[in-house]
Structures are given as C-alpha cells and as structure tokens.
Amino acid sequence: MGEQARKLAEQIPGLSQVTTSWAQTLPQLHLIVDRARAQELGLTVAEVADQAYYALKGGLTNEFYRLDNKRQFTILLRYRGDERRDRRDVEQVKIVGKKGEVVPLGSVARIEERRGPTLIEHDNFRRVVSVLGYYRKGGPPSMELSMDLVMAAHEKIAFPPGYGIELRGDMTQMEESFNRLLRGLYLAVIFMFLLLVAQFRSLIEPFNMVFSLSLMLTGILGGLLLARQTFSTVSILAVVIVTGMMMTVAVLLIDLILRLRAEGMPRDEAILAAAPIRLRPILMTSLISIVVLIPVAFFPRTGIDAYAPLATVVIGGLTMGTLLALFVVPVIHTYTDDLARLARAALSRVRDLYATSHFGGER
C-alpha cells in the first residue's frame, strides 16, 4: 500500500523526489523452531530463540574498571564475526539443552531467508509507512499537494479494514499549533468577559466590548490578502495580541461613558463628550504599535521575516478595529441601552398586570 501511494504521489504535478520511509528490501533470516525437537531437549521456543539471539547479537556479561584512563567498561560476549556471517554459520550455532546436550541450531529449527522492513515506524502505537516528497517554490503549496494525494489514495487504493491514509508532517504540526492557539484565544476571551462582568457589574456592557472584537477581522484578513501572506500559527498569535489591544479600546470608551452618565449627564451627551476625550490615548496607543511594526511587516530583515505575518495582522487589525470601534462601540451602546430600557419597561408592565389580576379584586 505504501508503494501504491508513492506511485500515486509521483503522478501529482508539483510533487517531486517522492520516497517512502521504509521498504521491504532488508534481507532477514527467520527462525522457525521445531517444537517437538526443542521439547526433546527440554527447551521452549523462546529459550531456543534467546540462545540464538545472544550468540549472534551478544549479551552484556560483566564490567571491569580500567585504571589507566579511569573508565568503566562493559564486556559484550558473542560469536566472532567470521562465525556469524551467513546462513550456514547461523545453522551451526550451538544450542544447549536442559541436560547439557549441545546440538547445532539447524537440527532444532528451520532457517528461511526473507525480505523485511528497513525501518519499523510507529505513529500513536500503530505501524505506519510515510510517503515523503518535496514541493517547488512557485508551485502548488504543500497543503494542496497533500490533500490531492489523500483524495487520490482513497479513490484508487483498496484499503483493507483497519488501514488508511492520514496527513502528517507540516500539516499535523500546523493543525496542532492552530488548535492550541485557538483554545488559548477562547480562554482569553472568556476570562476577559468574566473580569469585565465583575468590574462593571453587568452582562450587557461586557457583551458590547466582546462584540467589538469582531471589528478587527476585516483588517486582519484584508492585511494578509494585500501582503500575500498565509494565515499561520504566527498569525493566530497576533490575533491574541490584537484581541487584548482592541478590548482596551472598548473599555476606555464604555468606562468613561458610564462614569459621565453616573454623574447625571444624558446618554447621548455622555457619548459625545467621552469620544473626544478618549480619542487621543486610543490613537496614540494604536499609532505607536503600528509605526513600530511597519519595518517588520514590509521591510523584514533576515531572521525576522518569519514574524512578518504577525506584524501584518497587528497592523491590519489595529487600523480597521480602532477606526470602526470609535464609531461602532458607542452605537452598540445606545442600541443595547434602548433594548435594556424596553426590557425593563416590559418587565414592569408584566409585574403591574400580575399585581392587578391577583390583588386588584381584594382591594
């Protein structure tokens, strides 16, 4: 099946130097023990195999300390090299029975020459064979080539039950990194929401702040598209960074609006008064971050080019997110405040109707 997958990979345009991690080409000698003959010697199949193994591969017997260079050496005992070169030598290996009988291995077991794997490879405790290849610069990306191979294999190879083909290598590492970073992003948003709920003692205002995080998606995706960069693990790390910065913008605006309203100022006047006051610190924070990351995004030096997607995401997300947040966050605040007011009015009416229907007649 591995060879079939390799031949399919060679037919995919853009995939070159296709190989497999191992093949059935290694000459091996298989030992088939005669159980009846071994029982006559008082030996089991495992004991015969162990004696043959230690005779050919050797076993550690004792250790001695050499005073000249003050090193401890371990003694390995086995047959000499000229006594274990081929099949005939293996057949002459001496097997000792329980009563001290010494017989050649060829009289106890049959030795067959077969082809075995050049490497025993495992993945999650499963025997596997890897299909490896290279993609060319300017050609199809590795993800596309890998998916083409998987689809071709499922279509043309009849896998027995329990066998299949899966993606590994860069694809697997990228998926694992994506999952870890996305879980971290989810936890960060949840903890920020809970912290804001405790700070503002409300569920509505923290919801407005978390909703403002979606405003940066346009800048993130647009920046990557304009820079012709891919959405990678570095990009997700940048999303985590921008999330915290965008949350700060929403907190600064909503906090001052609520404080002005608490002092008795009407809602619309509080919004008009808070936005100009918070404009300067918000713009200063965003502009400093953008200016610092411009060289990394557009003029990266050798060794820093790997972080170009991070800088691009931060610049795009902060630019669009900040501009939209200055307008959208106050608008969302007015909408949610109106909805909360309507909900309180409706709840008050329900209470009045309930009180009238149950206690109006008694009065």
C-alpha positions in Angstrom: 0.0 0.0 0.0 2.9 2.3 0.7 4.3 1.7 -2.8 0.9 2.3 -4.3 0.7 5.6 -2.5 4.2 6.5 -3.6 3.3 5.8 -7.3 0.2 7.9 -7.0 2.3 10.8 -5.5 4.7 10.7 -8.4 1.8 11.4 -10.7 0.8 14.6 -8.9 2.2 17.7 -10.6 4.3 19.8 -8.3 5.4 16.9 -6.0 9.0 15.8 -6.6 11.5 13.3 -5.2 8.8 11.1 -3.7 10.0 8.3 -1.4 8.8 6.1 1.4 10.3 6.0 4.8 11.0 2.2 4.6 10.6 -0.6 2.2 10.5 -4.5 2.3 14.1 -4.8 1.0 16.2 -5.7 4.0 17.5 -9.3 3.9 16.5 -11.2 7.0 16.8 -14.8 8.4 13.6 -16.1 10.0 13.9 -18.8 12.6 11.1 -21.4 12.7 11.6 -23.6 15.7 10.7 -27.3 15.7 8.6 -27.6 18.9 8.9 -31.4 19.1 12.7 -31.3 18.7 13.0 -28.5 21.2 10.9 -30.3 23.7 13.2 -33.3 23.5 16.0 -31.0 24.6 13.8 -29.6 27.4 13.6 -26.2 25.8 10.8 -23.9 24.8 10.6 -21.9 21.5 11.5 -18.7 23.4 14.6 -20.3 25.0 15.9 -21.5 21.6 15.4 -18.1 20.2 17.1 -16.4 23.1 20.2 -18.6 22.8 20.4 -17.9 19.1 19.9 -14.2 19.7 22.7 -13.9 22.3 25.1 -15.9 20.2 24.7 -13.6 17.2 23.9 -10.3 18.8 25.7 -10.8 22.1 24.9 -10.1 25.7 26.4 -8.0 28.5 28.1 -10.2 31.0 30.3 -8.2 33.4 32.1 -4.9 33.9 35.7 -4.0 34.8 37.4 -0.8 35.8 40.5 0.2 33.8 42.9 2.2 36.0 44.8 3.7 33.1 42.1 6.1 31.9 39.8 5.6 34.9 36.9 4.3 32.8 34.5 1.5 33.4 34.0 -1.0 30.5 31.2 -3.5 29.9 32.0 -6.9 28.4 29.9 -8.0 25.4 30.1 -11.7 24.7 29.1 -13.2 21.3 30.4 -15.2 18.4 33.3 -13.8 16.3 32.4 -12.0 13.1 33.7 -14.8 10.9 31.4 -17.3 12.7 28.1 -15.3 12.1 28.4 -14.1 8.5 25.8 -16.0 6.6 23.0 -18.6 6.9 25.4 -21.6 7.2 27.1 -20.0 10.2 23.7 -19.4 11.8 22.8 -23.1 11.3 26.0 -24.1 13.2 25.2 -22.0 16.3 25.3 -24.3 19.4 22.1 -24.8 21.3 22.5 -26.2 24.9 19.7 -28.4 26.3 18.5 -28.7 29.8 20.7 -31.7 30.4 23.7 -30.3 28.8 23.3 -31.6 25.3 24.9 -29.4 22.6 23.3 -29.5 19.2 23.5 -27.2 16.2 20.7 -24.7 15.7 19.9 -26.3 12.3 18.8 -29.5 13.9 16.3 -27.7 16.2 14.9 -25.0 13.8 14.5 -24.2 10.1 16.0 -21.0 8.8 14.4 -19.1 5.9 15.6 -16.1 4.0 13.0 -13.4 3.6 12.8 -9.7 2.9 11.9 -7.4 5.8 11.3 -3.7 6.5 14.3 -1.4 6.6 12.7 0.5 9.4 10.0 -0.1 11.9 8.0 3.1 12.2 5.1 3.8 14.6 2.6 6.6 14.9 0.4 6.6 18.0 1.4 2.9 18.6 0.4 2.0 15.0 2.7 0.6 12.4 2.9 3.1 9.5 4.9 3.9 6.4 5.4 7.5 5.5 5.2 8.9 1.9 7.6 11.8 1.7 8.1 14.4 -1.0 9.1 18.0 -1.8 7.2 20.9 -3.3 8.8 23.5 -5.5 8.8 27.3 -4.9 6.2 28.9 -7.0 4.2 25.7 -7.4 1.2 24.4 -5.5 1.6 24.7 -1.7 2.2 21.6 0.5 -1.3 21.6 1.8 -2.8 21.4 -1.6 -0.4 18.6 -2.7 -1.1 16.6 0.5 -4.9 16.8 0.0 -4.5 15.8 -3.6 -2.6 12.7 -2.6 -5.1 11.8 0.1 -8.0 12.1 -2.3 -6.2 10.0 -5.0 -5.3 7.3 -2.4 -8.9 7.0 -1.2 -10.1 6.7 -4.7 -7.6 4.3 -6.2 -6.3 2.2 -3.3 -8.5 -0.5 -1.8 -7.5 -0.2 1.9 -8.3 -3.3 4.0 -10.3 -2.8 7.2 -8.1 -1.0 9.8 -5.8 0.6 7.2 -6.0 4.1 5.8 -4.0 7.3 4.9 -3.6 10.4 7.1 -1.8 13.7 6.8 1.3 14.1 8.8 4.4 16.4 8.8 3.9 20.1 8.5 0.1 19.7 8.2 -0.2 17.9 11.5 2.1 20.3 13.3 0.2 23.3 11.9 -3.1 21.8 13.0 -1.9 21.1 16.5 -0.5 24.6 16.8 -3.7 26.1 15.5 -5.8 24.1 18.0 -3.6 25.1 20.9 -3.6 28.8 20.0 -7.3 28.8 19.3 -8.0 27.3 22.7 -5.8 29.9 24.2 -7.8 32.6 22.4 -11.1 31.2 23.5 -10.0 31.1 27.1 -8.6 34.6 26.9 -11.9 36.0 25.7 -13.9 34.1 28.3 -11.6 35.3 31.2 -11.7 38.9 29.9 -15.5 38.7 29.7 -15.8 37.4 33.3 -13.4 40.0 34.5 -15.4 42.8 32.8 -18.6 41.4 34.3 -17.1 41.6 37.8 -15.8 45.1 37.1 -18.9 46.7 35.5 -21.4 44.5 37.4 -23.4 44.0 34.2 -23.7 41.5 31.4 -24.7 44.0 28.7 -21.6 46.2 28.7 -19.1 43.4 28.7 -21.0 41.8 25.8 -20.7 45.1 23.9 -16.9 45.0 24.4 -16.5 41.4 23.4 -18.6 42.1 20.3 -16.3 44.9 19.3 -13.5 42.2 18.8 -15.2 41.2 15.5 -14.5 44.6 14.1 -10.8 43.7 13.6 -11.4 40.7 11.4 -11.8 42.8 8.3 -8.4 44.4 8.9 -6.7 41.1 9.7 -7.9 39.2 6.6 -7.5 42.3 4.4 -3.9 42.8 5.5 -3.0 39.2 4.9 -4.6 39.3 1.5 -2.9 42.6 0.4 0.5 41.3 1.7 0.0 37.9 0.1 0.7 36.1 3.3 -0.9 33.0 4.7 -2.9 32.5 7.9 -0.4 30.7 10.0 0.3 30.0 13.7 2.2 33.3 13.9 -1.0 35.0 12.6 -3.1 33.4 15.3 -0.6 34.6 17.9 -1.0 38.1 16.5 -4.8 37.7 16.8 -4.4 37.0 20.5 -2.3 40.2 20.8 -4.8 42.4 18.9 -7.7 41.0 20.9 -6.2 42.4 24.1 -5.5 45.8 22.5 -9.0 46.1 21.0 -10.6 45.2 24.3 -8.7 48.1 25.8 -10.2 50.5 23.2 -13.7 49.4 24.1 -13.1 49.5 27.8 -11.8 53.1 27.6 -14.8 54.3 25.7 -17.5 52.5 27.7 -16.0 53.2 31.1 -15.9 57.0 30.6 -19.4 57.0 29.1 -20.8 55.1 32.1 -19.0 57.4 34.5 -20.4 60.5 32.8 -23.9 59.0 32.9 -23.5 58.2 36.6 -22.8 61.9 37.2 -26.2 62.8 35.7 -25.3 63.5 32.1 -27.7 62.2 29.4 -26.7 59.3 27.4 -26.2 61.0 24.1 -24.3 63.9 25.6 -22.1 61.4 27.5 -21.2 59.7 24.3 -20.4 62.9 22.5 -18.3 64.1 25.5 -16.4 60.8 26.1 -15.4 60.1 22.5 -13.1 63.2 22.0 -11.6 62.7 25.5 -10.6 59.1 24.8 -9.6 59.7 21.2 -6.1 60.9 21.9 -4.9 57.9 24.2 -6.6 55.4 21.8 -4.9 56.8 18.7 -1.6 57.2 20.4 -1.5 53.6 21.6 -2.6 52.2 18.1 -0.3 54.5 16.1 2.8 53.7 18.2 2.1 49.9 17.8 1.6 50.3 14.0 4.6 52.5 13.4 6.9 50.1 15.3 5.7 47.1 13.4 5.8 48.6 9.9 9.5 47.6 9.3 8.8 44.1 10.4 5.8 43.8 8.1 7.1 45.5 4.9 10.9 45.6 5.3 11.8 42.5 7.3 15.5 41.6 7.7 17.0 38.2 7.6 15.8 36.2 10.6 12.8 38.5 11.3 10.9 37.6 8.1 9.2 34.7 9.9 7.3 37.3 12.0 6.1 39.4 9.1 2.5 37.8 9.3 2.4 38.7 13.0 3.2 42.4 12.2 0.7 42.4 9.3 -2.1 41.0 11.4 -1.4 43.5 14.2 -1.3 46.5 11.8 -4.4 45.5 9.8 -6.4 44.6 12.9 -5.5 47.7 14.9 -6.1 50.0 11.9 -9.5 48.8 11.0 -10.5 47.8 14.5 -9.6 51.2 16.0 -11.4 53.2 13.3 -14.5 51.1 13.5 -14.5 50.9 17.3 -14.6 54.7 17.6 -17.9 54.7 15.8 -19.4 51.3 16.3 -18.9 50.8 20.1 -20.9 54.0 21.0 -23.7 53.0 18.6 -23.9 49.5 20.0 -24.0 51.0 23.5 -27.1 53.1 22.5 -28.8 50.1 21.0 -28.2 47.8 24.0 -29.2 50.6 26.3 -32.5 51.1 24.4 -33.1 47.4 24.5 -32.4 47.2 28.2 -34.8 50.1 28.8 -37.5 48.4 26.7 -37.0 45.1 28.6 -37.2 46.9 32.0 -40.4 48.6 30.8 -42.0 45.4 29.6 -41.0 43.6 32.9 -42.6 46.5 34.9 -45.8 46.1 32.9 -45.9 42.4 33.5 -45.5 43.0 37.2 -48.3 45.6 37.2 -50.6 43.2 35.3 -49.8 40.4 37.7 -50.4 42.5 40.7 -53.7 43.9 39.3 -55.0 40.4 38.4 -54.2 38.8 41.7 -54.7 41.6 44.2 -57.0 44.2 42.5 -60.2 42.4 43.4 -59.4 42.1 47.1 -58.9 45.8 47.4 
